[in-house]
Amino acid sequence: MRRPLNSLIQSSAYAFYKVLTTHCHALKLGTLADVYTANKILNAYTRCKELHIARKLFDEIPHRDTVSWNTMIAGFVNCGNLETACKILKNMRRCGFDFDGYSLGSLLKGVASAYRLEVGQQLHSMVIKMGYEENVYAGSALLDMYAKCEKVEDAYTVFKYLPEPNSVSWNALIAGFSKVGDRSTAFWLLHCMEKEGVRAEDGTFAPLLTLLDDIESYKLTIQIHGKIVKHGLAFDNTVCNAMITAYSECGSIRDARKVFDGAVGMRDLVTWNSMLAAYLVHEEEELGFQLFLDMQRLGFEPDIYTYTSILSACFEKAHKSHGQSLHAVVIKRGLEYLVPISNALIAMYLKSNNTSMGEALKLFESMELKDRVSWNSILTGFSQIGLNEDALKLFGQMRSLMVEIDHYAFSAVLRSCADLATLQLGRQVHVLAIKSGSETNDFVASALIFLYSKCGIIEDARKSFEETPNDSSIAWNSLIFGYAQNGQGSIALDLFFLMRDRKVRLDHITFVAVLTACSHIGLVEEGLNFLKSMESDYGIPPRMEHYACAVDLLGRARRLGEARTLIESMPFKPDAMVWKTLLGACRVCGDIELATQVASHLLELEPEEHCTYVLLSHLYGHLRRWDEKANLTRLMRERGVKKVPGWSWIEIKNQVHAFNAEDQSHPLSKEIYQMLGELMEEITWLDTDTGLDALISDFDEPCESRDAKLLSAGNF
């Protein structure tokens, strides 16, 4: 059974009380002069993490030995204080004590935890110099250090020099290769370990299970599960938790739940969090909410990971009320000051709907401490809901406050530059990304491709693509979209086939891009074949956005009946995006009857969305059905729906100037309207017979005559 937090605190307090009592007895009896007794008390203090008392006792021990020094080194290492541990090691040598395998092993453990490879390499030279390379404790610690620092080849070299590797050595090596994602070597090592007769443990299987993260690994996961049961580790917490995650990643939420249910009486907080994460990955939010309640009913107090996970389930509009309730719970429990939870709340408000930006900003501004995630969340929020000028201002603020700019920030601000078509500013951000070494990151490369594609410079988009490793679908998808939107659908499809041939992992976004390309170049049958073959050939079930693309494909081909039939055959209820796509097609084709039916669906789904009213109003106007247009305008007024004005913008000297109809907010609006007035007068003059005749007569003159007039006027 789980021990509650209070129980752990009490047991720690009791352990400390027990050490103090023992220390007092030793002082009273005068046995501290015995180094064995002193070392036992010293070790107990370090285990209680009372290092200041341990240090004082250490200084008072009259006859220290190597164990005394090693105890202090291990104590500081276990508390994460590597610098002090290194100083103690130097003092140990200065006081005439030689290092042993335990001294170096403890210090190497600290190096591994801190990922200080350069310090570890120095210690390696000392291990060799002192002849401890074959010492199992020092050798295993050295191996673990290289493995955790992702230098697996060096770890394997150390491993080969160990005379009799134990399970700790094997586990460290397997964990190292698992960490760098080398599945084949990790499982080969498991085979070798079993062949050598070394018993596999929880530390053997847990790292291997992290490598089983796709549908293709499901059978292998079952085999590993069998080995775990065979070794009697089925109820081990670490293995259990890893099994839940592995089955979830392999697509089997059912097997994940079976493992969870089988762990009754053995579950810890990580077990509950693993199952919660599994439900949320599989979009089983309701089951996730129920699990969240069950864990508390059974006495498990949620931690930061629990709250951040469950808040991520509240992104959908349907669960917004749950999110607000959770926010209240967070405040009630005094957790709102924790940065990860505040960040999760900001993300929840940003993703639930566009109108919650205000709540997200309030949270952001109320945070005393902000990390990169906090800044990036707001920046991404501005970018995603179209507040691109605010995104650019925030990016400037981040730079002035010396907030570290990472690939997420670059990606968001480049998207805003693309939406505003501010090519020059986008290029300057591109230079900053190059300086920081972020330009080859998949997300940054994708944003650069999007920027240059949106600005019509597809050649630069291709250059950005070529400079990335090209091993993930992110950059590929962006380039396929880029070519499709620039009218080069054939090249976009060629890229898809090249992507498939190179075995780059396809995802649902890839098929959105492919269907968009087919739509833009009129490949109706090919597009429909892609939609049909997604699940059967590629294992990717069509989503709402794929059906919307297919409706657009049929709509552009004026095959509205087939588009309607496709919507009716969808395996789920069509959302507003699908109906809007069909309504747009009805407008192009002038099918007022179907448009009216579609509009009724949309007005039921989104009665306050202005786009439906505007599209239908334009269609009525186009067909000169003025009564229906007037009725629709009246309905908008009654429901309080207002048309969101369109914006125009222009970039001058790296500054974006935005305008909407009859806008008076620009500081130079008086001069702008004066110039517009002059232009209108000139257009009116040109539109009259006199102005037009004068212009034509000018161009009827011989070239020499016109040139003479221009020269005499001093224009050249």
N, C-alpha and C positions, 0 to 999 in steps of 0.2 A: 504493500500500500504506500501511497505517497505521504511523505511527511510534510505537513504544512510549514509555511515560512516561519511562523512563530516558534514551532518546534525546533527548527534548525537553529534559530537565533538562541533559543534556550539551551540547546545542546552545546553550541559554541561558547556561550557564557559559562556553562558548567565545566567545559574542558579548560577554559582559562582559569576558573576558580580552582580547579583541581591542580593545575600547574603551580599557581601561586602558593597553594597549601603545601605542595611537595617542596617548593623552593624554601618556604619558611622553616619546614622541618629540617631541611638540609643545613640551613644557616644555624639553626638551634643546636643541631648535633655536630656541626663542624665537618660535615662530610663533603662540602663543596671542594675541598682540597683534592678529593678523589676525582680524577679527570673523567672516569667513566660516568659517575653520578652527574657531574657538571654537564657533560655532553648530552645526557638523557634529558635534563631540564632545558638545556639550550634548544634541543630539537623540538621539544614540546612547545616552547615559546614561538619558534618559527612556524610550526604547524598552525598555531592560533593567529599567525600573522602579526604578532606583537614584536615587531623587529626592533623598536627602540629599547624595549626591556632586554631582548636577546642581545643586542649590541653592548648594552651596559654590563650584562652578565659575562659576555665574551671577554670584555676588557678586564674583568676582575678575576678570570680564571688564571691561577698562578702557573700552571704547567699545561699549556695547550698542546694538543697533538694534531695530526693531520685531519682526524675526524672532526675536531672543533672547527677548523678552517672550512672543511667541506660542508659542514652543517650550515655555516653562515652564508657560504656561496649559494647553496641550494635554496636557503630561505629567501634571499634577495631575488634570485631567479624566479622562484615561484610567485613572488609578488610583483613581477614584471619590472624590477629595477636592475636592468642589465649593467648599467654604468657602475653602480656601487659594487655589484658582484665582480666586475673586472678589476676594480681597485683593490678589493679584498684579495683576489688572486695574485696581484702584483706584490701586495704587502706580505702575503704568505711566502713568496719567493725571497723577498727582502729579509724576512725573519729567519731564513735558513731552512724552511720546510720545502720538500720536493712535492711537485704535483703528482697525483696518481690518476688512474682511469676515472675515478669518481669526480675528482676536481674538474677535469676537462670535460667529462660527460655532462655534468650539471651546467657548466657554462655554455656548452654547445646547445643544450636544451633551450636556454635563454636566447641564444642567437637565432635558433630556428623559429621561436615564437615571435621575435622582433624582425625576422627576415633580413638580418644584417649579414649578408653573404661575405662582404669583405673581411669582417671580423672572424667569421667562420673559417675562411681560407687561412687567416693568420694562425688560428688555433690548430688547423689541420697540419700546418708545418711544425707546430710544437708537438703534436701527437706523433708525427714521424720521427722528429728529432729525439724524442724521449722513448721511442720504441713501443708505443702503445697502440700502433695500428692494428694489431691482432687482439687487443683487449676487447672482449665482447661488449662491455659497458660503453667504453669510449668509442669503439668502432660503430656500434649501433646508433649512438648519439650523433656521430659524424655523418653517418648515412642518412639519418632522419633530417639533419640540418640541410643537406644538399637536396633531399627530396622535397622538403617544404619550401625551399628557395627555387624550386622547379629546375634544378640542375640534375636531371635524372641520370644522365650519362655518368656524371661524377659519382652519384650515389651508387650506381651499379658497379663502378670500379672499386669503391670502398668495400662493397658487399663481397666482391670476389676475393678480397684479401682476408676476410674473416675466416678463421679456421673452422669454426662450427657455428654457422648462423642459427640463431634461435628464432622463435616465432615473432619476437619483437622486430628483429632485423627484416624478416620476410614481410611482415605487415607494413613496416615503414617504406620498403621499396615498392610494394604493391600500391600503397596510398600515393606515393610520388607519381607513378605512371598513371594512376587514375586521375590525379589532379591536373595533369597536362593533357588528359583526354586520349591517351594512347591505350585504347581498348585491347588491341591484339596482344601487346606486351604484358599488360596487367593480367590478362587471363592465362597467358603462357606461364607467367610466374606462379599463378595459383596451381597450375598443372604440375610444375616443377616442385613446388612446395609439398604437394600431396605425394609426389613420387619419392621425395626424400624422407617421407614419413613424419614430417612436422605437422602437428595438429592445427587445423584452421580454427580461428577464434572470431569473436565479434569484430575485432579490429581488422580481420582479413576480409570479411564479407561486406561490411558497411561501405568502404571506399568503392568496391567493385559495383555495388548496386547503384552508385551515382552515375555510372557509365551507361546504365540501361534506361535511356530517356526517349525512346521512340517506339512506334508500333512494331517495327521490325524486330525489336529486342524482346517482345513478349514471351516467346518460347524459351529464350535463354533465361529470362527472369524466373520462369516456372522451374527450370532446371536448378538454378541457384537456390531457389526456395527449398527444393528437395534436399539439396546438400545441407542447408541450414537446419532443417528438421532432423536430418540424419546425424548431425553433430550435436544435437540437443540444444540449439541456440534459438529455437523458435520463439521463446518467451523473453529473450534478452532485449532490453529496452532499445539499445542502439540499433540492433539489427531490425527489430520490429518497425521502428520509425523509418529506417531506410527502405524497408520492404513496402511500406504504405506509399512512400514517394515514388518508388520505382514502378509499382503497378499503376499508379496514377499517370506517370509520364508515358507509360506504354499503352495508355488508353483504356485500362480496365479499372474503373471506379468500383466495380463490384468486388474484384479480388482485393482491392485496397481496403474496402469495408470489412471483408472477411478477416483480414489480418488484424484490423482494429478491434473487431468483436472478439477475436481469439485472445486478445491481450488483456482481458478483464482481470483486474487485480494487479497487473504489471504496468499499467499506463502511467506515464508521467506527463508533465505539461507539454513536452515536445511531441508526444504521441498525439495528443489532442490537436496541437497546432498543425501537425503533418496531415491529419485527416481533414481539418478545416481547409487547409491549402488545397488538398485534393478536390474537395467539393467545389471550391471557387474556380479552380483551373477548368473543371468540367461544366462550369456555368450552372451549378446546382446551388444557387444562392439560398433558396428556402431551406434546404437541408443544412447548409452552412449556418444559417441563423439559428436553427433548432439545436445544432451541435454546440453553438456558442452558449445557449441557455443551459443545455444539459451539463456541460463541464462545470458551470458555476453551481448548479443544483447539487452536483456531487462533490463540491468543496474545492474545486480548482480555481484559483484566482488568475484571471487573464493577465498576460504580460504585454510588453510593448509589441511583440510580434503578433500576438493574438489580435490586439486592437487595430494595428495597421492592416492586417489581413481582412478582418471583418468589415472595416471601413471601405476597403477596395471593392466589396460586394455591393456597396450602396451607390455606385456610379450611375446605374440605370435610373431613369426617371421614376419607374415603378417602386423603387426602394428608397426614394428620397426621404420619406417619413422615418424609415429605419435609421438612416444616416443622421437625421436631426436628433432622434432619440439617443443614439450612441454618443453624439456630441454632448448631450446633456449628462450622460453617464460619465463621460471623460471629465467634465467639469466637476461633477459631484465627487468623483474620486481623486480630484486634485492632480490630474495627469496632463492637463492642457499645456503645462509649461515644458513638457518633454518634446524636444524638437521633432523626432520621428513621428510622433502622434499628431502634432500640429501640421506637419507636412502631409500626412495621410488625410487629414480633414480638409486641407486646402485642395488637394487632388480630388477629393470627393465632391466638393462644391463646384470645382471647375468642370468636372466631367458629367455632373448630373444634368445641368442645362446651362444655357448661355446667360440666363438672368441671375445666376448665383455668383457671378464674378465679384459683386459687391461684398458678399459674405467672405469669399476667399481673400479679398484685399484687406478686410477688417482683421481677419486672423493674422495675415502676414504682417500688418502694421503693429499688431499687439504683441508680436513675438519679441522678447528681449534678446534672444540669441537666434540667429538665422544661419543656416549652413547653405552650401551650394544648392542642395535639393530645394530649399525654400525659394531661393531666387529663381532657379530654373523652372519651378512649377508655375510661378506667376508669369514669367517670361513666355513659357509655352502656352499658358492660358490665354494671354493677350494675342499671341500669334494664331492660335486655333480658332478663336471666336471673331477674328477679323479686326481686332484693335491693334493694327500693325504699327501705327505711329507711337502708341503707348509702349509697344514692345521695343521699338528702336530707342525711345527715351530711357526705358528701364535698362537696356543693354549699356547705354552710355553711363548710367548711374552705377551699374555694376563695375564698370571699368574705372570710374573715378574713385570708387570705394575700395579698389584693389581686390574685389571678389574674384576668386580664381575662375576663369572662363574655361569650361570643358566642352566636350563634343555636343552635349545636350543643348547648351546655350548657343553655340555656333549654329547648330541645326535649326533651332527655333528662330533666331534672328535672320538667318538666310531665307527661311520660308517667308518671313514678313517682307524682306526685300523683294522676293519673287512676287508676292501678292501685290505689292505697290509698283512693281516693274521698275524699281530704282537700281538700275544696272550698275552705275558708278559706285554707289554705296555698297552694293553687293560685292563688287570686286574688291573694295577696301576690306570688307569682312573676310573675304577669301584670302587676302594677304595675311591678315591676323591669324587665320586658321593655319596657314602654311608656317608662319613664325612659331606657332605653338606646337606644330607637329600633328595637328588634328585633321589635316585635309584628307588623309587616307582612311579615316574612320568611316565605316559604312553609312552612318547616319548623316555625317557632314557631307560626304560624297554625294549621297542621295539628295540632300538639300541643294548642293551646288548644281547638280544635274537639273533639278527642278527649276532653279533660278535661271540658268542659261536657256533652258527649253522654253520657259515662259517668256523670256525676252527675245525668243526667236533665233538664238545663237546656238543651234544644235551641235555645231562643230566643237564649241567649248564644252558643251555638255558631254560629248563623247570623250574629250580629253580628260575631264574629271573622272569619268568612268574608267578609262584606261589606267589611271594612276592608282586605282584601288586594287586590293588583292583579287577581287572578282570571285570569291569563294562563298559568298552568301547571296541570298535573293534580293536583298534590299536595294543595292545599286542597280542590279539588272532590271528590277521592276520599274524603277524611276526612269531608266533610259527607254524602256519599252513604251512607257507613258509619254515620254518626251517626243519620241518619233511619231507616235499615234496622234498627239495633239498638234504636231507640226505638219500633218498631212502626209506623213511618210509611213503609212501603215504596213506596207510590204516589208520595209526594213525592220519594223517593230516585230513582225511575225518571224522574220529570219532570225532575229535575236532570241525569240522564244525557243525556236528549234535548236539554236546553238547552245542555249542555256540547258536545255534538256539533254543534248548530246554530251555536254561536259559534266553531267550529273550534279548540277547545282540544284539544291533542294527547292522544289517549287512550293508555293504557298497560295492561299486564297487571293492575295493581292496580285500575284502573277496573272491569274485568270481574269481579274478585273481589267488589268492592262491589256491583255490579249483580246478580250471582248470589246474593249474600247477601240482598239486598232481595227478590228473587223467592222465595227460600226462606222468608223470614219472613212473607210474605203469601200463600204458597201458589200462586204463579203458575208452575206446573210447566212447562206447554208453552212459555210465554214464556221461561223460564229455559233450557230445552233449546235453543230457537231461538237464543238469545244465544250459547250454547256452540258451536253448529254454524256460526254466521255470523262468529265472531271472526276467523278467518283469511281467509275468502273476502271479507268486506265491510270489515274493518278492518286486515288485514295483521298480526294478532297471533296467533301460534300458541298454542293452549291449553297451559297448564302443569299441573303436578301439582295445584297449589292450586285451579285451575278445575274439574278433575275431582272433587276432594274436595267442592267446593261443590255440584256437580251431584248427587253421591251423597247429600249432606245434603238437597238439594231433593227427590229421589225418596224418601229415607228418611222425611222428614216426611209425605210423601203416602202412606206405607205401601206403596210400590211397590218392594219389596225385590228382586224378580226382575229388574226393569229396572235397578236400581242395580248388581246383580251383573253383568248383561250389559254395562253401560257400562264397568265396571272391566276386564272381559275384553277389550273392544274398544280399550282405551287403547293409543296408539302406543308407550308405554314401560312398563316394569315398575312397578306401583303401589308406593308407599312406605308407611311405617307410618301416615302421616297419613290416607291414603285408607282403609286397612283399619280404623283406629280410628273413622272417621266411619261406616262401614258397621256396625261392631260396636255403636256407640251407637244406630243405627237399629234393629238387631236387638233390643236391650234394650227399646226403646220398644214395638216390635211383638210382643215375646215369642217371637220365632222362635229357639228354642234350637238347632235343627239347624244353621241357617246361621251362628249365632253361634259354635258350636263350630268350624266350618270356618274362619271368619274369625280366630278366636283362635289357631288352629294356625299360620296365616300370620304373625300378629303375634309369637307366641312364638318363631318361627324368626328373624324380623327383629330383635326386641328382647327377648331372653330375660330381661333384667334390668329391664325397664320395668314398674313396679308398676301402671300404669293398666289394662293389659289384664287382669291378674288380678282387680283390683277390679271392673271392669265385668262380667266373666263371673261372678264370685262373687255380685254383686248380682242378676244374672239368674237364677242357680240358686236363690238365696234367694227371689226373687219367685215362682218356679214351684214352690217347696217341694221342690226336688231336693237334699236335705240331704247325701246321700252324695257327689254330684259336688262340692258346695260344700266338704265336708270334705277330699276328695282334692286340690282346688285349693289349699286352705290349707296342706296338707302339702307340696305341690309348691313353694309359695312359701318355706316354711321350709327345705326341702332345698336350694333354689337361693340361699338367703340374700337373698331379695327382701323388702324391708320396705315397707309402705304409708307413703307420705309424709303426715304429718298435715296436715289442713287448718288454716288460720289464720283467726281473726277479728280485727278491729281497730276501734278507735274513736278519733276525734280529739277531744281536750279541750284547749281553750286552746292551739291550734296544736301540740300534742304528740300523736304517734301512739302508742297503746298496743295492742300485738299480743298475742294469746293463742292457744294451741292446747289440745286436750283435756288436762285434768288438769295444766295448766301451773302450776309453782310459781316461775317465774323472775322474775315482776314484783315490785318492791320492796314493793308494797302488797298482795301476794297474801293475807296473813293477813286483812286487813280485807275484801278482795273475797270470799273464801270464807265469811267470817262473814255478810256481806250475802246471799250466795247461799243460805246455810243458812236465814236468816230468811225469804227469799222462798219457798224450798221448803216451809218449815213453813206459811206462809200459804196456799200453793197446796194443800197437803195438807188444811189445815183447810177451805178453800173446797170441796174435793172431797168432804168428808163431808156427810152429810145435814143435820147440825146447822148447819154453816157455811153451806151453800147455802140452807137454810130461813131462817136469820137474815138473810142478804143479801136474799132475796126479800121477807121480811116488812118489811125496811127500805124497799124500793121500793114495797111495797103501801100504806105509810102515805100520808096526804094530804100534799101539798107543804108546806102551812102547818106541819104537825106536824114534818116533817123539818127545815124551816128553823129552827123554834124550838129544836130540839135542838142544831143546829149553832151557833146564836147563844149558847145557854147554855153550850156547851163552850168558847166563846171562840175558835172557828176563824175568825171574820170580824170 
